[in-house]
Each structure stands twice: as structure tokens, then as C-alpha cells.
């Protein structure tokens, strides 16, 4: 039987988080949140009391009455102390549980994803598919697995067995993206976990548009799969337009704009190498570089020069990284988005559209909306949000996990 709660000096009950080895008692409000679908027990919920279990240990969570709430894997170092794998007291964390989730994720994709012209998409989306801390992306015949915690090590071989059985890939690559309390660990290249070595370049399709990616690249394969629907929105409005793509990376928005028949496309990114990959993406689609301009440089400085020269655009894409530091400037979406929108409005033609993107859960829809509104007042322009998009169908979000809606895409009309 579980021990009764202890008393504080003021007489209020203070529930000890530990009941017995492998079991943790949690407060009522936290139990309610987890039962509603939230996949994380944050470290602060442990009340500062350390657990002796190693990374990857199975922990059962019980409420104040000792009733089972959830079972998950323990991480001794991260902000997230436990990732919930099951809310079924009779389901062990074992190979069969992982296989069930991988197969369910595949059935969902078979139901929702296009049958043709789509060879790059997410086949397992962590929390939304019942395996928090794991994502798996498909690029043609190859899979890239992202592991976000060392606590997931016990699942690793079970996961790869299930992926091989479900998807029959030529290879599975693994990218470890552990984030301890001290901050991001250095990110190395993806390593081959199963199968044969992948080519340096893999050509994939997104609604028939082609992209060249590298499954081993440490900072990204070259295509952000979650922005697929945002790219289609841009393409719907790009025909005959002057398009400015800021933080263009490998030019995915630019390629879609070219396909739609944009009159002029300017891609701006700090990395010259990224522009080289953007040119390659134009090439594999058979698009000419005529009408394209590639500018290596800081987006704010480029916008300032364009404003001085009275240059303007009909469609602007703002897709900044959540955080970056280069050439003495630190950019944070939380602090600097308003300034970015304000600068972009200086080169926005009357009647133009601006696509504002944020891909971090640290910025809510309300905060992004407010940043855009404050920028419009400072720039003395009227801005209306005419369309909102979020994650595509292959990025499902568990009910009860509102933070999972991290991607915000606002299409704004400017007067």
C-alpha cells in the first residue's frame, strides 16, 4: 500500500513523488493533464527530488490516490523527465507496443497522403503517433530517424525492426538530437543504422515538385517537410508576382514560386552553400535561373538596402530560424519577429501578400499575431491576416497536447 501524504509545517498535505522503485506519485493537476493526452512529465513536477533510475528506465506514474496514470521512459538529464508511451496499465513498453504504433502510423499515412507525386513525408511524428521523442522521415527509399533523448535507447532496435517490416526501406539513418539541461548537444551527421549507404544526393517529390536532399546532413536534409502546405499557399499566389524569399535556405519556396510562374524571384540567405543547393533544386525541375537573384547576406541588411533603393515586392516569405547567431548579430523569433516584419513592410508593394512563418512552440499564435500587428503600426501599413495554416496531415498532434501545434503560417494582405 502507498504511504500516506506527509504534512508540512502549515498542515497542508505534501505528496511524496516516490512510492516505490519504478513508480512516481504525481499531483492531481498533473495527472489530469497526462490523462487528457499530454505526453510529457516535466522535471519540475518531480519537486527537485532526484530519481535513481538510469536513462531509459520504465517508470509508472500514479495519482495521489495511487491509481495508475501512465507509463513512460525516464530521462535523468532533460527538461522532460518522462515521455509517456502508454496509458494502459496492462501494456508493457516492449517490441509489440512499438510495432503497433509504427503500423498505426503507416495506416494513417496510407489513408491521408497522396498516392503519387509524394515521396518525402513524415512516417512517424513522435507524440502524435504515440512515441514521444522519436520522428521518422521518408525520403524516397530511405528513412531518417531523429532521436531526441538518450532515454529512447531501449526502443531503438525495436523501432528499426518495426520500420523495416512496415516500410521496407533501403536504409535507415539515425540523427541524435539530444538536448540536455545545459543546452543543445553538438549535432553530428546522421549515421547509417540499417541497410545500405544512401547516395549523396537523393531526388524526392512533393506534389510532383522535385528536390535534392542529403540524408546525412547534420543540420537538415535540405527540405522542411512540415512547411509543405505553406509552400503550396505561396505557389497559389505567385504567378506573375515579384517574390522575395528571406531565409531561403535551399530555396523550396523559390522553387514552388518558379513552378507557379513568378515574374521575379529573389532568394536571401546567409549561406552561399544554401544558394548552391537552391540552384540545384531549380535544375532538377528543369527551371531556368532567368529571373532569379540569389543574395548571400543578413536579411535585415538586405532589406535596408532594398528600402533605400525603393525596391518593392508583391509577395514576401518570412521564414526565419527560431534562433541564429552570425556575424555579430543574434536573432531570436521571440524578440525580433516584430522588427523583421516591420523591415519587410518597407519593401512591400500596396496590395502585396506577406507569408509570416514561425516554427517554434515558444511563440504562440497569439504572440505571432501581436508581433505582426505591432509591426504594421510602426510601419504605418494596414495588415490583415487572410489565411492560417499549420502542420500537414503527416504531422498529427495528440489531443491534449496544444504545444504540439508548433508551426504557424500566416498569409497577410498589406495595404
C-alpha positions in Angstrom: 0.0 0.0 0.0 1.2 3.5 -0.8 2.3 5.6 2.2 0.0 8.5 3.3 1.0 12.0 2.4 3.3 13.8 4.8 2.4 17.1 6.5 4.1 20.3 6.0 4.6 22.7 9.0 1.5 24.6 8.0 -0.5 21.4 7.9 -1.0 21.2 4.2 -0.5 17.8 2.5 2.7 17.3 0.6 2.7 14.3 -1.6 6.0 12.5 -1.9 6.7 11.9 -5.6 8.2 8.4 -4.9 6.1 5.4 -3.9 8.4 2.5 -4.7 11.2 1.9 -7.1 9.9 2.4 -10.7 6.8 4.3 -9.5 6.3 8.0 -9.1 3.4 9.7 -7.5 2.3 13.0 -9.2 0.0 15.8 -8.2 -3.7 15.8 -9.2 -3.5 18.6 -11.8 -0.5 16.9 -13.5 -2.3 13.5 -13.5 -5.3 15.2 -15.1 -3.2 16.8 -17.8 -1.4 13.5 -18.6 -4.7 11.6 -18.8 -6.0 14.2 -21.2 -3.2 13.3 -23.6 -0.2 15.4 -22.7 2.9 13.2 -23.4 5.4 14.8 -21.1 6.2 14.9 -17.4 8.4 17.9 -16.9 11.3 17.7 -14.4 9.8 20.5 -12.2 6.9 18.1 -11.5 9.3 15.9 -9.5 9.8 18.7 -7.0 13.6 18.7 -7.2 13.8 15.2 -5.8 16.3 13.1 -7.9 15.4 9.6 -9.0 18.0 6.8 -9.0 16.8 5.2 -12.3 19.1 5.4 -15.3 18.2 6.8 -18.7 15.6 4.7 -20.4 14.2 3.1 -17.3 10.5 2.4 -17.3 8.6 4.5 -14.8 4.9 4.1 -13.8 3.1 7.3 -12.8 0.3 7.2 -10.2 -2.0 9.9 -8.9 -2.4 11.0 -5.3 -4.7 8.0 -4.6 -2.2 5.6 -6.1 -4.2 5.0 -9.3 -2.3 4.3 -12.5 -2.0 7.3 -14.8 0.7 6.4 -17.4 3.9 4.6 -18.1 6.9 6.1 -19.8 10.7 6.2 -20.2 12.8 8.3 -17.8 15.4 10.9 -18.8 17.7 12.0 -15.9 19.1 15.0 -17.7 16.5 16.7 -19.9 13.8 19.2 -19.2 11.3 16.5 -19.9 11.8 13.9 -17.2 9.5 11.3 -18.6 7.9 10.6 -22.0 4.6 8.8 -21.9 4.4 5.7 -24.0 1.2 4.2 -22.8 -1.8 4.9 -20.6 -2.8 1.3 -20.5 -1.6 -0.3 -17.2 -1.6 -3.7 -18.9 0.6 -2.7 -21.9 4.4 -3.1 -21.2 6.9 -1.0 -23.1 8.2 -3.7 -25.4 8.7 -4.5 -29.1 5.0 -5.3 -29.6 4.0 -1.8 -28.4 6.4 -0.1 -30.7 5.3 -2.2 -33.6 1.7 -1.3 -33.0 2.4 2.3 -33.1 4.6 2.1 -36.3 1.9 0.2 -38.1 -0.9 2.5 -37.0 1.2 5.5 -38.2 1.7 3.8 -41.6 -2.1 3.1 -41.9 -2.8 6.8 -41.2 -0.3 7.9 -44.0 -1.8 5.4 -46.4 -5.2 7.0 -45.7 -4.2 10.6 -45.9 -1.2 11.1 -48.2 -1.3 11.3 -52.0 -0.7 8.0 -53.8 1.5 9.6 -56.4 4.0 12.6 -56.7 4.8 12.4 -52.9 8.0 10.6 -51.9 9.1 12.9 -49.0 6.9 13.0 -45.8 6.9 12.1 -42.1 6.1 8.5 -41.4 6.2 8.8 -37.6 5.6 12.0 -35.7 6.6 11.4 -32.1 3.9 12.5 -29.7 1.2 12.4 -32.4 1.9 8.8 -33.2 2.4 7.5 -29.6 6.3 7.5 -29.5 7.3 10.9 -27.9 10.8 12.0 -28.7 11.0 10.0 -32.0 10.4 11.2 -35.5 10.9 9.4 -38.8 11.0 11.0 -42.2 10.8 9.2 -45.5 13.0 10.4 -48.5 12.3 8.1 -51.4 13.5 4.6 -50.3 15.4 5.9 -47.3 14.3 6.7 -43.7 15.8 9.3 -41.3 15.2 8.7 -37.6 15.6 11.6 -35.2 16.0 10.6 -31.5 15.6 13.5 -29.1 16.6 11.8 -25.8 19.0 9.1 -24.7 16.0 7.7 -22.7 14.8 6.2 -26.0 17.7 3.9 -26.4 15.6 0.8 -25.2 13.3 1.4 -28.1 15.9 1.7 -30.7 16.2 -1.8 -32.1 12.5 -2.5 -31.7 11.8 0.7 -33.7 14.2 -0.2 -36.5 12.8 -3.8 -36.7 9.2 -2.3 -37.0 10.2 0.3 -39.6 11.9 -2.3 -41.8 8.9 -4.5 -41.6 6.4 -1.7 -42.3 8.3 0.4 -44.9 10.9 -1.9 -46.5 13.5 0.9 -46.8 16.8 0.6 -48.5 18.4 2.2 -45.5 17.6 3.7 -42.1 19.7 6.7 -40.9 19.8 7.9 -37.3 20.2 11.5 -36.2 20.7 12.1 -32.5 19.4 15.4 -31.3 19.7 15.2 -27.6 19.1 18.4 -25.6 20.3 18.2 -22.0 19.6 20.8 -19.4 22.8 22.5 -20.3 21.6 23.2 -23.8 21.9 21.6 -27.3 24.5 18.9 -27.8 26.7 19.3 -30.8 24.9 17.8 -33.8 26.9 15.4 -36.0 26.0 13.9 -39.3 23.3 11.2 -39.4 24.8 7.7 -39.2 23.7 4.5 -41.0 21.7 2.3 -38.6 20.3 -0.3 -41.0 20.7 -1.2 -44.7 22.9 0.2 -47.5 24.6 3.5 -47.8 22.4 6.2 -49.4 23.6 8.2 -52.4 25.0 11.7 -51.6 22.0 13.1 -53.5 18.5 11.7 -53.3 15.8 13.1 -55.5 12.4 13.3 -53.9 9.0 14.7 -55.0 6.5 16.9 -53.2 3.2 17.0 -55.2 5.4 16.5 -58.2 7.9 19.2 -57.5 11.4 17.8 -57.2 14.0 18.4 -54.5 17.5 17.0 -54.0 18.3 16.1 -50.3 21.1 14.7 -48.3 20.0 12.2 -45.6 23.3 12.5 -43.7 23.4 16.3 -43.4 23.8 17.3 -39.6 21.7 20.5 -39.8 18.9 19.3 -42.0 18.4 17.3 -45.2 17.5 20.3 -47.3 13.8 20.2 -47.1 11.5 21.1 -44.2 8.6 18.7 -44.6 6.3 20.4 -42.2 6.1 23.5 -44.4 4.7 21.7 -47.4 1.2 23.2 -47.2 2.7 26.7 -46.8 4.7 26.3 -50.0 1.5 25.4 -51.8 -0.2 28.6 -50.5 2.7 30.7 -51.8 2.5 29.0 -55.2 -1.2 29.7 -55.4 -0.4 33.4 -55.3 3.0 33.7 -57.0 2.0 33.7 -60.7 3.3 36.9 -62.3 4.5 38.3 -59.0 7.8 39.7 -57.7 8.7 37.3 -54.9 11.2 37.9 -52.1 12.1 34.7 -50.2 14.0 35.6 -47.0 16.0 33.0 -45.1 15.6 31.0 -48.2 17.8 28.0 -47.2 17.7 25.6 -50.2 15.1 27.5 -52.0 12.0 25.4 -51.5 9.6 28.4 -51.5 11.5 29.8 -54.5 11.2 26.6 -56.5 7.4 26.5 -55.8 7.2 30.1 -56.9 9.1 29.3 -60.1 6.7 26.5 -60.8 3.8 28.8 -60.4 5.2 31.3 -62.9 6.5 34.1 -60.7 7.9 37.1 -62.7 10.9 37.7 -60.5 12.3 35.7 -57.5 14.9 36.9 -55.0 16.3 34.4 -52.5 18.2 35.8 -49.5 20.3 33.6 -47.1 23.5 34.0 -45.2 24.9 30.7 -46.5 26.3 30.7 -50.0 26.2 26.9 -49.9 22.5 27.0 -49.4 22.1 29.1 -52.6 24.1 26.4 -54.5 21.6 23.8 -53.3 18.7 26.1 -54.3 20.1 26.3 -57.8 20.4 22.5 -57.9 16.7 22.3 -57.0 15.8 24.6 -59.8 17.9 22.5 -62.2 16.3 19.1 -61.3 12.9 20.7 -62.1 14.0 22.0 -65.4 13.6 25.6 -64.3 15.8 28.3 -65.8 17.6 30.7 -63.4 16.5 33.6 -65.6 14.5 36.0 -63.3 16.2 34.6 -60.2 18.5 36.5 -58.0 20.5 34.9 -55.1 21.7 37.2 -52.4 24.1 35.9 -49.7 23.7 38.2 -46.6 21.9 39.2 -43.5 18.2 39.6 -44.1 17.9 42.9 -42.2 20.8 44.5 -44.0 19.4 43.3 -47.4 16.0 44.7 -46.6 17.6 48.1 -45.5 19.4 48.3 -48.9 16.3 47.4 -50.8 14.3 50.1 -49.0 16.9 52.7 -49.7 16.7 51.8 -53.4 12.9 51.9 -53.4 12.7 48.3 -54.4 9.4 46.5 -53.7 7.8 43.1 -54.0 4.3 41.6 -54.4 4.9 38.5 -52.3 7.3 38.1 -49.4 8.1 35.0 -47.5 9.5 35.4 -43.9 10.6 32.0 -42.6 13.4 32.8 -40.1 15.1 30.2 -37.9 13.9 30.2 -34.3 17.4 31.3 -33.2 20.6 32.1 -35.0 23.9 33.9 -34.4 26.1 35.1 -37.2 28.5 38.0 -37.9 27.8 39.6 -34.5 24.0 39.6 -34.7 21.8 37.3 -32.6 18.3 36.7 -33.9 15.5 35.3 -31.8 12.0 34.8 -33.1 10.6 35.6 -29.7 12.4 39.0 -29.5 13.0 40.0 -33.1 10.0 38.9 -35.2 8.2 42.3 -35.0 11.4 44.1 -36.2 11.7 41.6 -39.1 8.1 42.2 -40.2 8.5 45.9 -39.9 11.6 45.8 -42.1 9.8 43.6 -44.7 6.8 46.0 -44.8 9.2 48.7 -46.0 9.7 46.8 -49.3 6.1 45.6 -49.7 4.1 47.0 -52.6 0.5 48.1 -51.9 -1.8 45.1 -52.2 1.0 42.6 -51.6 1.0 39.4 -49.6 3.4 38.5 -46.8 3.8 34.9 -45.5 4.8 35.0 -41.9 6.2 31.7 -40.6 7.2 30.6 -37.1 8.2 27.0 -36.3 8.7 27.1 -32.6 6.3 26.2 -29.8 7.9 29.0 -27.8 5.9 31.5 -29.9 2.1 31.1 -29.7 -0.3 32.1 -32.5 -1.4 35.0 -30.3 2.2 36.2 -29.9 2.9 36.0 -33.6 -0.4 37.8 -34.4 0.6 40.6 -31.9 4.1 40.9 -33.4 2.7 41.3 -36.9 0.1 43.9 -35.6 2.8 45.9 -33.7 5.0 45.9 -36.8 2.1 47.1 -39.0 1.5 50.1 -36.7 5.2 51.0 -36.6 5.5 50.7 -40.4 2.2 52.6 -40.9 0.7 49.9 -43.0 -2.6 48.1 -42.7 -2.1 44.3 -42.4 -4.8 41.7 -42.4 -4.3 38.0 -41.8 -6.3 36.3 -44.6 -5.2 32.7 -44.2 -3.7 30.5 -41.5 -2.1 27.1 -41.9 -0.4 24.7 -39.5 1.1 21.3 -39.7 0.2 18.9 -42.6 -1.6 15.6 -42.1 1.6 13.6 -41.7 2.4 15.7 -38.6 -0.5 14.7 -36.3 -0.8 16.3 -32.9 -2.1 14.3 -29.9 -5.3 15.7 -28.4 -4.5 17.4 -25.1 -1.1 18.5 -26.4 -1.7 22.0 -27.7 2.1 22.8 -27.6 2.4 20.3 -30.4 1.0 22.8 -32.8 4.3 24.5 -33.1 4.1 25.6 -36.8 2.3 28.8 -37.6 1.9 30.0 -41.2 0.0 33.3 -41.6 -0.7 34.8 -45.0 -1.1 38.5 -44.6 -2.6 41.1 -47.0 -0.9 44.5 -46.9 -2.5 47.9 -47.8 
